[in-house]
Amino acid sequence: MKYRIEISPLRKWRDTRAEALQAQAKEILDLNIDKVKTRDVYSLIADITTEQAQNVAEELANPVIQVGKVGETAEPEYDWLIVVGYRPGVTDNVGHTAFLAVGDIVGRELSEDEQAFSSIEYLLKAPNMGRTDVERVANELLANPLIQTMTILDAAEIASGVPFNAPIVTE
């Protein structure tokens, strides 16, 4: 089964990663972003139940400052989404740690066929920014294109759903 596990800051706390991106976009690129929200995403391919996946989401989140859920949170007020993940074949240390944690949480060692990948999503409320501006943010502030992938979706594409992040090397 494939599961998307989302870990987001609780709304009552500051999202410092989002605040830093907003400030850097203004200071470095002279681009105004009205609002930013971030979330960590784990793409999990594992033979587990939905209930186990929900337990994984809860265990991976810090309950004091974060919320974990299985699936995708709809965010219709945002204009852009930037997804930053690792290229196929590049070591994803966070994903590997999540893979080991999932095994601990479900009470068994995961098999070679089961996998976990990490990515970070940045939701931008920036109605005055075009795709070129968002690409600048992604390329100049968020990702190293040598080892990371960047997926940019506009509001219509976000509404259709975020693609599952599984950077698997195929022969």
Stockholm file with secondary structure:
# STOCKHOLM 1.0

chainA/1-171         MKYRIEISPLRKWRDTRAEALQAQAKEILDLNIDKVKTRDVYSLIADITTEQAQNVAEELANPVIQVGKVGETAEPEYDWLIVVGYRPGVTDNVGHTAFLAVGDIVGRELSEDEQAFSSIEYLLKAPNMGRTDVERVANELLANPLIQTMTILDAAEIASGVPFNAPIVTE
#=GR chainA/1-171 SS CEEEEEEEECTTSCCHHHHHHHHHHHHHHCCCCSEEEEEEEEEEECSCCHHHHHHHHHHHSCTTTEEEEESCCCCTTCSEEEEEEECTTSCCHHHHHHHHHHHHHHTSCCCTTCEEEEEEEEEEECTTCCHHHHHHHIIIIICCTTTEEEEEEEHHHHHTCCCCCCCCCCC
#=GC SS_cons         CEEEEEEEECTTSCCHHHHHHHHHHHHHHCCCCSEEEEEEEEEEECSCCHHHHHHHHHHHSCTTTEEEEESCCCCTTCSEEEEEEECTTSCCHHHHHHHHHHHHHHTSCCCTTCEEEEEEEEEEECTTCCHHHHHHHIIIIICCTTTEEEEEEEHHHHHTCCCCCCCCCCC
//
